[in-house]
Amino acid sequence: MLAVFIIVFVHFLLHLITNGRYGMFRDEFYCIECAKQSAWGYVDHPPFSLAILAGSSIRIG
């Protein structure tokens, strides 16, 4: 049981150490751009989620 805990903990630490190396992915940029030009015709994004993203972008920056 202790060995499993150590393996899980080391794996978690590796994720924490390397997590800062990743920037924004192209899907995130796509969602941000869709929020800037929201329209009812987007099939892959419901309009309310784009409205929330646009509002948070204005509020947070």
N, C-alpha and C positions, 0 to 999 in steps of 0.2 A: 504494500500500500504506500509506503514511504517512497519507493522508487517511482511509482506513478506520479505522486505529488511533485517530486523533483523534476521529472521530465516535463510535466505540464507547466511548472513554474519557469523552467529554463526557456521553454517555447514562448511563454508569455513575455519574458524579459527580452527575447530576441525581437518579438513584435514591437515592443515599446522602443527599443533602440533603433530599429530600422524604419519606424513609422514616419518619422520626419523627413525622409528622403523622397517621399512621393508628393508630387504636386497635384494639380487638378487634372482630371482625365478629360478626354474629349467629350464624353457624355455630359459631364458637368458644365462644360462651356456651352454645349448645345442647349441645355435647359436654361442657362442664363440668357442666351440670345433669344430663345423662344419667349422668355418672360419679358424681354424688352419690347417685343413686337407680338403681343398676345393676340390671338384670333380664335374664334369658335371652331374653325375648321381643322385644327391640329388633331390628328387621330391618336397620336401617341401621348399627348399630354391633355388631361382634362383642364378646362379653363380656370377652375377654382384653384388648382395647384399652382398654375402660373401666376395667378393673382397673389397668392400667398408668397411665392418666390419674389415677385416684383416688389411687394410691400416690404419684405425683409431686406431686399437689396437697397431700397431707399432708406430704410431705418438704420441698417448696419453699415452700409456703404459699399 
